[in-house]
Amino acid sequence: MSVQTLTFGCRLNTVESGVIRAEAARAGLEDAIVVNTCAVTSEAVRQARQAIRRARRQNPQTRIIVTGCAAQTEPQTFAAMAEVDLVLGNAEKLQAKSYAGLDFADTEKVVVNDIFSVTETAGHLAQGFEGRARAFVQVQNGCDHRCTFCIIPYGRGNSRSVPMGAVIAQIGRLTAAGYAEVVLTGVDITAYGADLPGRATLGTLVQEILRRVPQLRRLRLSSIDSIEADEALIEAIASERRLMPHLHLSLQSGDDMILKRMKRRHLSVDTLQFVARVREARPDIVFGADIIAGFPTETEAMFENSLKIVEAAGLSFLHVFPYSARPGTPAARMPQVDRRIAKERAARLRKAGAAQVARLCRSLVGTTQSVLVETETIGRTEQFVPVTLTGATPGEIVAVTITGAEADSVGSAAVRDAA
């Protein structure tokens, strides 16, 4: 059996799992399962432990290596599991030498170093792929902020940026290999460049990518912190049609008191002003957001402010999380909201988000959209709306007429022509 990965958590973990498979194979590792964990919530850790036990039952002779953010923040939790053969830190997981010549009988069970001592971001320039259509390029790792609900800085370390030249060279190789769309990803990509010489920002990176890789047809951003968005990024959104009109905001709440208790750096008015400014610059843009329901001390009135901002900001795609206390974070020591109430509020937020998505889908009926084909029957518009289609080849960008709308997707006529 070749090396398999079980991946939990964020898109960046998915990207890095691809690097893990490649580096482990390069090191000659065989017959192993690498579990790439998430530390965002206690539930994420519980799910990883459950998956490890299941993997052992199904593969009694296979070696199990545990890595990722939860392995970095609480290595002994996994080292204590009889099913686990090796625990690797987040820096070590991307290095072929970590998988080379392993003698599990003699190898130290925990290989986890101080993540805050890591200064290199991407010796491997982590990348991942979605079929033949879309590639993900990691441009940044770590986070310098200390939100009260989040343990990720202790799993990822301080913010570190990939030099601009390395990013551009990698995207050039990907487009030459036939990828029509590249997604820039990281832990806090709007912090890009602060640790690099000169005055690099996410906006200048985006502008340079589009200038120096003219054959790239689509550039997309993963989640951003709008309060950190720089002027060059706003300029690129307004003027660069190859930068896709879809932004996902790290919003977390629509209530100012909760935002302060989260130790976020924005207030609700900042989000509304940002959304209005960007829509003025790019009227076709669509926004999504991460929102936590049931954060400690959240009252019904505070929660209603989160519901209101979904409508006021026109947030079409929501990632909603019922709050789950994470040991070691300040929020875990705050007065907690009943778990059942948090889940009920999360369901109401998802319903509000679904209504916004349905409205967006209906608005596209009768229009012609440029669609990146992902599979024989599914593609995505520039705003990331799923499209059901026929007669196209994965990896192509085609023009289709939208003929109907479902609750969370649209249907199209047969492909008319190449876009």
C-alpha positions as CSV (number, residue, x, y, z in Angstrom):
1,M,0.0,0.0,0.0
2,S,1.3,3.5,-0.8
3,V,1.0,6.3,1.6
4,Q,-2.5,7.5,2.3
5,T,-3.6,10.7,4.0
6,L,-6.6,11.4,6.2
7,T,-7.2,15.2,6.2
8,F,-9.1,17.3,8.7
9,G,-9.8,21.1,8.8
10,C,-8.9,23.9,6.4
11,R,-8.1,24.1,2.7
12,L,-4.5,24.7,3.6
13,N,-4.4,21.3,5.3
14,T,-5.8,19.7,2.1
15,V,-3.0,21.4,0.1
16,E,-0.4,20.3,2.5
17,S,-1.6,16.7,2.5
18,G,-0.6,16.6,-1.2
19,V,2.9,17.7,-0.2
20,I,3.0,15.0,2.5
21,R,2.1,12.3,0.0
22,A,4.8,13.5,-2.4
23,E,7.5,13.9,0.3
24,A,6.7,10.6,1.9
25,A,6.9,8.8,-1.4
26,R,10.1,10.6,-2.2
27,A,11.5,9.3,1.1
28,G,10.5,5.7,0.2
29,L,7.8,5.4,2.9
30,E,5.3,2.6,2.1
31,D,2.3,1.1,3.8
32,A,1.5,4.1,6.0
33,I,-1.5,6.3,6.8
34,V,-0.7,9.9,7.7
35,V,-3.5,11.7,9.6
36,N,-3.3,15.5,9.1
37,T,-5.2,16.9,12.0
38,C,-7.0,20.2,12.8
39,A,-6.9,22.0,16.2
40,V,-9.7,24.6,15.7
41,T,-12.1,22.9,18.1
42,S,-12.1,20.1,20.6
43,E,-14.6,18.4,18.3
44,A,-12.0,18.4,15.5
45,V,-9.5,16.7,17.8
46,R,-12.2,14.1,18.9
47,Q,-13.0,13.4,15.2
48,A,-9.3,12.8,14.5
49,R,-8.9,10.4,17.4
50,Q,-11.9,8.6,16.2
51,A,-10.6,8.3,12.7
52,I,-7.2,7.0,14.0
53,R,-8.9,4.2,15.9
54,R,-11.1,3.3,12.9
55,A,-8.0,3.3,10.6
56,R,-6.2,0.9,13.0
57,R,-9.2,-1.5,13.1
58,Q,-9.4,-1.5,9.3
59,N,-5.6,-1.6,8.7
60,P,-4.1,-3.5,11.7
61,Q,-0.6,-3.9,10.1
62,T,-0.3,-0.4,8.7
63,R,1.8,2.3,10.3
64,I,-0.1,5.4,11.5
65,I,1.6,8.8,11.6
66,V,-0.2,11.7,13.1
67,T,0.6,15.3,12.2
68,G,-1.1,18.7,11.7
69,C,-2.2,21.4,14.0
70,A,-3.6,19.2,16.8
71,A,-0.4,17.1,16.8
72,Q,1.6,20.4,17.1
73,T,-0.4,21.8,20.0
74,E,-1.0,18.6,21.9
75,P,1.4,15.9,20.8
76,Q,1.1,13.8,23.9
77,T,-2.6,13.3,23.4
78,F,-1.8,11.4,20.2
79,A,1.4,9.8,21.5
80,A,-0.6,8.2,24.3
81,M,-2.8,6.4,21.8
82,A,-1.7,2.8,21.2
83,E,-2.8,3.0,17.6
84,V,-0.3,5.8,16.8
85,D,3.3,4.9,15.7
86,L,4.7,8.5,15.2
87,V,3.7,12.1,15.9
88,L,5.1,14.8,13.6
89,G,4.9,18.6,14.0
90,N,3.6,21.0,11.4
91,A,7.1,21.9,10.2
92,E,8.3,18.3,10.1
93,K,5.4,17.0,8.1
94,L,6.5,18.7,4.9
95,Q,10.1,17.4,5.0
96,A,11.0,14.2,3.2
97,K,13.7,13.5,5.8
98,S,10.9,13.0,8.4
99,Y,9.7,9.9,6.5
100,A,13.1,8.5,5.4
101,G,14.5,5.3,6.9
102,L,11.9,5.1,9.7
103,D,12.5,2.2,12.1
104,F,9.4,2.6,14.2
105,A,10.7,0.4,16.9
106,D,13.7,2.7,17.6
107,T,12.4,6.1,16.3
108,E,11.4,8.6,19.0
109,K,7.6,8.6,19.0
110,V,7.2,12.4,19.1
111,V,9.1,14.7,16.7
112,V,7.6,18.1,17.3
113,N,9.7,21.2,17.5
114,D,8.9,24.8,18.6
115,I,6.8,26.1,15.7
116,F,7.6,29.7,16.7
117,S,11.3,29.0,15.8
118,V,10.3,28.3,12.2
119,T,11.2,31.1,9.8
120,E,11.0,29.4,6.4
121,T,7.5,29.4,4.9
122,A,7.6,27.1,1.9
123,G,10.7,25.3,0.9
124,H,8.3,23.1,-1.0
125,L,5.8,25.9,-1.9
126,A,2.9,23.7,-1.0
127,Q,0.4,23.2,-3.7
128,G,-2.7,21.2,-4.2
129,F,-5.1,20.4,-7.1
130,E,-8.8,19.9,-7.8
131,G,-8.8,17.5,-10.7
132,R,-7.6,19.1,-13.9
133,A,-9.3,22.5,-13.3
134,R,-7.9,24.3,-10.3
135,A,-4.6,24.6,-8.4
136,F,-4.0,25.9,-4.9
137,V,-0.8,27.7,-4.0
138,Q,0.2,28.5,-0.5
139,V,1.7,32.0,-0.2
140,Q,1.7,32.4,3.6
141,N,1.6,30.4,6.8
142,G,1.0,31.2,10.5
143,C,-0.7,34.1,12.2
144,D,0.5,37.0,14.3
145,H,-2.9,37.7,15.8
146,R,-4.4,36.2,19.0
147,C,-8.1,35.9,18.7
148,T,-9.5,34.6,21.9
149,F,-11.2,31.6,20.4
150,C,-8.3,30.4,18.2
151,I,-5.4,28.1,19.0
152,I,-4.1,28.0,15.4
153,P,-1.1,30.4,16.0
154,Y,0.3,27.8,18.4
155,G,-0.1,25.1,15.7
156,R,1.2,27.2,12.8
157,G,3.5,29.7,14.4
158,N,4.0,33.3,13.4
159,S,3.1,34.7,10.0
160,R,5.6,33.8,7.3
161,S,5.3,34.8,3.6
162,V,6.6,33.0,0.5
163,P,8.9,35.4,-1.6
164,M,7.0,36.9,-4.5
165,G,9.3,35.6,-7.1
166,A,8.9,32.0,-5.9
167,V,5.1,32.4,-6.0
168,I,5.1,33.8,-9.5
169,A,7.4,31.1,-10.8
170,Q,5.3,28.4,-9.4
171,I,2.1,29.9,-10.9
172,G,3.9,30.1,-14.2
173,R,4.6,26.4,-14.1
174,L,1.1,25.6,-13.2
175,T,-0.4,27.5,-16.1
176,A,2.1,26.0,-18.4
177,A,0.9,22.6,-17.2
178,G,-2.7,23.6,-18.2
179,Y,-4.3,24.9,-15.0
180,A,-6.8,27.6,-15.9
181,E,-7.4,28.8,-12.3
182,V,-5.1,29.3,-9.3
183,V,-6.2,29.9,-5.8
184,L,-3.9,31.7,-3.3
185,T,-4.2,30.2,0.1
186,G,-2.7,30.5,3.6
187,V,-3.6,31.0,7.2
188,D,-3.9,34.8,7.0
189,I,-3.2,35.8,3.5
190,T,-4.0,39.5,4.0
191,A,-0.9,39.5,6.3
192,Y,1.2,38.6,3.2
193,G,4.5,40.5,2.9
194,A,4.9,42.0,6.3
195,D,7.9,39.8,7.0
196,L,9.5,40.2,3.6
197,P,12.0,42.9,2.5
198,G,10.5,45.9,0.7
199,R,6.8,46.7,0.8
200,A,5.1,43.6,-0.5
201,T,1.4,43.2,0.3
202,L,-1.3,40.8,-0.9
203,G,-2.4,43.5,-3.3
204,T,1.0,43.9,-4.9
205,L,1.4,40.1,-5.1
206,V,-1.9,39.8,-6.9
207,Q,-1.0,42.6,-9.3
208,E,2.5,41.2,-10.0
209,I,1.1,37.7,-10.6
210,L,-1.4,39.0,-13.2
211,R,1.2,41.2,-14.9
212,R,3.9,38.6,-15.0
213,V,1.8,35.5,-15.8
214,P,-0.4,36.8,-18.6
215,Q,-1.4,33.3,-19.6
216,L,-3.1,32.7,-16.2
217,R,-6.8,33.0,-16.9
218,R,-8.3,33.1,-13.4
219,L,-6.8,34.0,-10.0
220,R,-8.9,33.5,-6.9
221,L,-8.3,34.3,-3.2
222,S,-9.1,32.1,-0.2
223,S,-10.4,33.7,3.0
224,I,-9.3,37.2,3.8
225,D,-9.4,39.5,6.8
226,S,-11.0,42.6,5.3
227,I,-9.6,45.0,7.9
228,E,-6.1,44.1,6.5
229,A,-7.0,44.6,2.8
230,D,-4.6,47.0,1.2
231,E,-5.2,49.7,-1.4
232,A,-3.4,47.7,-4.1
233,L,-5.8,44.8,-3.5
234,I,-8.8,47.1,-3.9
235,E,-7.3,48.4,-7.2
236,A,-6.8,44.9,-8.4
237,I,-10.4,43.9,-7.6
238,A,-11.6,47.0,-9.5
239,S,-9.4,46.7,-12.6
240,E,-8.3,43.1,-13.1
241,R,-11.1,40.9,-14.6
242,R,-8.9,37.8,-14.2
243,L,-9.2,38.3,-10.4
244,M,-12.4,36.5,-9.6
245,P,-15.3,38.4,-8.1
246,H,-15.7,36.3,-5.0
247,L,-14.3,37.1,-1.6
248,H,-14.7,35.1,1.6
249,L,-14.4,37.2,4.7
250,S,-13.1,36.2,8.1
251,L,-16.1,37.9,9.8
252,Q,-16.8,35.7,12.8
253,S,-19.7,37.9,14.2
254,G,-21.9,40.8,13.4
255,D,-22.0,42.1,17.0
256,D,-19.4,44.7,18.1
257,M,-19.2,43.5,21.7
258,I,-18.7,39.9,20.7
259,L,-16.1,41.0,18.2
260,K,-14.2,42.8,21.0
261,R,-14.4,39.8,23.2
262,M,-13.1,37.7,20.3
263,K,-10.2,40.2,20.1
264,R,-11.0,40.8,16.4
265,R,-9.6,44.0,14.8
266,H,-12.8,45.1,13.1
267,L,-16.3,46.2,14.0
268,S,-19.4,45.5,12.1
269,V,-19.4,49.0,10.4
270,D,-15.9,48.2,9.0
271,T,-17.3,45.1,7.3
272,L,-20.3,47.0,5.9
273,Q,-18.0,49.8,4.6
274,F,-15.6,47.4,3.0
275,V,-18.3,45.5,1.3
276,A,-19.9,48.7,0.0
277,R,-16.6,50.0,-1.3
278,V,-15.7,46.8,-3.1
279,R,-19.1,46.5,-4.6
280,E,-18.8,50.0,-6.0
281,A,-15.5,49.1,-7.5
282,R,-16.7,45.6,-8.8
283,P,-20.5,45.4,-9.0
284,D,-20.5,41.7,-9.9
285,I,-18.6,40.6,-6.8
286,V,-20.1,38.1,-4.3
287,F,-19.2,37.7,-0.7
288,G,-19.1,34.8,1.7
289,A,-18.1,34.7,5.4
290,D,-17.1,32.6,8.4
291,I,-19.4,33.2,11.3
292,I,-19.3,31.6,14.8
293,A,-22.7,31.1,16.5
294,G,-23.0,30.9,20.3
295,F,-19.7,32.5,21.2
296,P,-19.3,32.9,25.0
297,T,-21.6,35.6,26.5
298,E,-23.6,35.9,23.2
299,T,-27.2,37.0,24.0
300,E,-30.1,36.6,21.6
301,A,-29.8,40.3,20.7
302,M,-26.1,39.9,19.9
303,F,-26.9,36.9,17.8
304,E,-29.6,38.9,15.9
305,N,-26.8,41.3,14.9
306,S,-25.0,38.4,13.1
307,L,-28.3,37.6,11.3
308,K,-28.7,41.2,10.3
309,I,-25.3,41.6,8.8
310,V,-25.9,38.6,6.6
311,E,-28.7,40.6,4.9
312,A,-27.1,44.0,5.2
313,A,-23.8,42.9,3.7
314,G,-25.4,40.5,1.2
315,L,-23.3,37.5,2.3
316,S,-24.2,34.7,-0.1
317,F,-21.9,31.9,1.0
318,L,-21.6,31.2,4.8
319,H,-19.3,28.9,6.7
320,V,-21.1,28.7,10.0
321,F,-19.7,27.1,13.2
322,P,-21.4,26.6,16.5
323,Y,-18.9,27.7,19.1
324,S,-16.9,24.8,20.6
325,A,-14.6,25.7,23.6
326,R,-10.9,25.0,22.8
327,P,-8.8,24.3,25.9
328,G,-5.9,26.7,26.2
329,T,-7.8,29.7,24.6
330,P,-9.1,32.7,26.6
331,A,-12.6,32.2,25.3
332,A,-12.8,28.7,26.9
333,R,-12.6,30.5,30.3
334,M,-15.5,32.9,29.5
335,P,-19.1,32.2,30.4
336,Q,-20.3,29.6,27.9
337,V,-23.5,29.6,25.9
338,D,-25.5,26.3,26.1
339,R,-24.4,24.0,23.3
340,R,-28.0,23.4,22.2
341,I,-28.6,27.1,21.8
342,A,-25.3,27.5,19.8
343,K,-26.4,24.8,17.4
344,E,-29.9,26.3,17.0
345,R,-28.4,29.7,16.2
346,A,-26.0,28.1,13.8
347,A,-29.0,26.5,12.0
348,R,-30.7,29.9,11.7
349,L,-27.6,31.4,10.3
350,R,-27.3,28.6,7.7
351,K,-30.9,29.2,6.7
352,A,-30.3,32.9,6.2
353,G,-27.2,32.1,4.1
354,A,-29.1,29.6,2.1
355,A,-31.8,32.2,1.3
356,Q,-29.0,34.5,0.0
357,V,-27.5,31.8,-2.2
358,A,-31.0,31.0,-3.7
359,R,-31.5,34.7,-4.4
360,L,-28.1,34.9,-6.1
361,C,-28.8,31.8,-8.2
362,R,-32.2,33.2,-9.4
363,S,-30.5,36.4,-10.4
364,L,-28.3,34.6,-12.9
365,V,-31.1,33.0,-14.9
366,G,-31.0,34.3,-18.5
367,T,-27.4,35.6,-18.2
368,T,-24.3,34.3,-19.9
369,Q,-21.6,33.1,-17.5
370,S,-18.0,32.2,-17.9
371,V,-17.7,28.8,-16.3
372,L,-14.6,26.8,-15.3
373,V,-15.5,23.1,-16.0
374,E,-14.5,20.9,-13.0
375,T,-16.1,17.6,-14.0
376,E,-18.2,16.4,-17.0
377,T,-21.3,17.8,-15.4
378,I,-20.2,20.5,-12.9
379,G,-18.5,23.8,-13.3
380,R,-18.2,27.1,-11.4
381,T,-19.0,30.7,-12.4
382,E,-16.6,33.5,-11.7
383,Q,-18.6,34.1,-8.5
384,F,-18.1,30.4,-7.6
385,V,-21.7,29.5,-8.1
386,P,-22.0,25.8,-9.1
387,V,-23.4,25.1,-12.6
388,T,-24.8,21.9,-14.0
389,L,-23.8,21.6,-17.6
390,T,-23.1,19.1,-20.4
391,G,-20.8,18.9,-23.4
392,A,-17.7,20.4,-21.9
393,T,-14.2,19.0,-21.0
394,P,-12.8,19.4,-17.4
395,G,-10.3,22.2,-17.2
396,E,-11.9,24.3,-20.0
397,I,-13.4,27.7,-19.5
398,V,-16.6,28.0,-21.5
399,A,-19.5,30.4,-21.9
400,V,-22.9,29.1,-21.0
401,T,-26.4,30.5,-20.7
402,I,-28.1,30.0,-17.4
403,T,-31.5,28.4,-17.9
404,G,-32.7,27.7,-14.4
405,A,-31.9,27.9,-10.7
406,E,-32.0,25.4,-7.8
407,A,-31.6,26.3,-4.1
408,D,-27.8,26.3,-4.3
409,S,-26.8,25.9,-7.9
410,V,-27.8,26.8,-11.4
411,G,-28.4,24.9,-14.6
412,S,-27.2,25.8,-18.1
413,A,-27.9,25.2,-21.7
414,A,-25.4,23.2,-23.7
415,V,-22.0,24.9,-24.0
416,R,-22.2,27.6,-26.7
417,D,-18.6,28.6,-27.2
418,A,-15.3,28.9,-25.5
419,A,-14.9,31.9,-23.2
